[in-house]
């Protein structure tokens, strides 16, 4: 696994039902994405202080280093710290009774 330092939420985008671009999304710098081993439009787990969700990555080099902009992810607010973890599709899902 790649080195994975925490990131700070520097922006939050809340969409309306009439918006064409909706749903969870993480915007991150290309060098931060490379450090975590993720590419554009790849799914990641977003671990925040209250919950975790799946969201695709969008590369945006206008974001400051160490920061992310989130869209439509409940439970996150600006200035909070999150961690991004690449989804491991090679490992089979275990039933919750085994975990």
Secondary structure in CASP SS format (residue, H / E / C, confidence):
PFRMAT SS
TARGET T0000
AUTHOR 0000-0000-0000
METHOD secondary structure of the structure
MODEL  1
X C 1.00
X C 1.00
X C 1.00
X C 1.00
X C 1.00
X C 1.00
X E 1.00
X E 1.00
X E 1.00
X E 1.00
X E 1.00
X E 1.00
X E 1.00
X C 1.00
X C 1.00
X C 1.00
X C 1.00
X C 1.00
X C 1.00
X C 1.00
X C 1.00
X C 1.00
X C 1.00
X C 1.00
X E 1.00
X E 1.00
X E 1.00
X E 1.00
X C 1.00
X H 1.00
X H 1.00
X H 1.00
X H 1.00
X H 1.00
X H 1.00
X H 1.00
X C 1.00
X C 1.00
X C 1.00
X C 1.00
X C 1.00
X C 1.00
X E 1.00
X E 1.00
X E 1.00
X E 1.00
X E 1.00
X C 1.00
X C 1.00
X C 1.00
X C 1.00
X E 1.00
X E 1.00
X E 1.00
X E 1.00
X E 1.00
X E 1.00
X E 1.00
X E 1.00
X C 1.00
X C 1.00
X C 1.00
X C 1.00
X C 1.00
X C 1.00
X C 1.00
X E 1.00
X E 1.00
X E 1.00
X E 1.00
X E 1.00
X C 1.00
X C 1.00
X C 1.00
X C 1.00
X C 1.00
X C 1.00
X C 1.00
X C 1.00
X C 1.00
X E 1.00
X E 1.00
X E 1.00
X E 1.00
X E 1.00
X E 1.00
X C 1.00
X C 1.00
X C 1.00
X C 1.00
X C 1.00
X C 1.00
X C 1.00
X C 1.00
X C 1.00
X C 1.00
X C 1.00
X C 1.00
X C 1.00
END
